Amino acid sequence: MATRRFLYAIAIGASLLASTASAQSVRSGIEAWGRGDYSAALGQWRPLAARGNADAMFNIGQAYRLGRGMPIDLGQAEDWYTRAARLGHVDAQTQLGMMLFQNGYPRAAMSWLKRAADKGDARAQLLYGTALYNGDGVANRDVLLAYSYVAKAAAQGLGPARSTMADMDREIPEHLRKLALSGATSQPAPAAATRPALPPVIRTATVIAHTPALPRDGGWRVQLGAFSQRGAAEALFRKFAPGPLAGRQPFLIPIGAVIRLQAGPFGSREEAARTCAALAARGQACFAIAAR
């Protein structure tokens, strides 16, 4: 069976902050966050995180990733997500997996995404299923198991999963799709000769469960440069995060030995171009780029 690679619709927007019925202080922090009082929110969460509260850990990771109450620090965000993920926090496992995949660590990413997918997270099911189909970060391609995961995500109403499932329906024969949905989801990987010589394509346009602070994604970003060190890219984003890039998300795209820094999302090319003009006025090279 000849197959083709599918695009990843990665949910890189800010997930809803975690809360539990038994954690009044976590909820109080969320209420402060909603008012824009990020310092108060963090003041509620940090003591809880120190006592091992996974919700608080995840929320602190969100604050670092979005630059709320402190400068954006993706390294700290990853660290806090990891702490929460190790305690079984599903949203943290999903967010950590997406971050690792975006930054070029597919094997580590899939380890966390599988855990979240098996606990029912639709975003993780979609990403892990797509990775199984493409053979990215997994030991073996498994088309039937891939279809099963994507179908579970689609059944939860996740739009990108429905689109991916429709694409798979055109690629996978009906009798194999039925076999996948019946639970018999093991199939040897197709021979290398049957795989198309296409590069992996990562699409990060879909924002799921985002906060109002993030603008609508019209499929555009700005690109600020390429760096040999991830830290240098992060530092440049932090430099402009309080100004022209306020409210935007950094994207670190590994290309060979370098990392491209992009920021967004933007609702249109014109909006991205206006941001580039503002950056150019401050001495920073920049150009608008389509994210799809």
Secondary structure, DSSP 8 states (H G I E B T S, - for coil): -------EE---S-------TT-HHHHHHHHHHHTT-HHHHHHHHHHHHHTT-HHHHHHHHHHHHHTSSS---HHHHHHHHHHHHHTT-HHHHHHHHHHHHHTT-HHHHHHHHHHHHHTT-HHHHHHHHHHHHHT-SSSS--HHHHHHHHHHHHHTT-HHHHHHHHHHHHHS-HHHHHHHHTT--------GGGS------EE-----S--TTS----SEEEEEEEESSHHHHHHHHHHHTTTTTTT-EEEEEEETTEEEEEEEEESSHHHHHHHHHHHHHTT---EEEE--
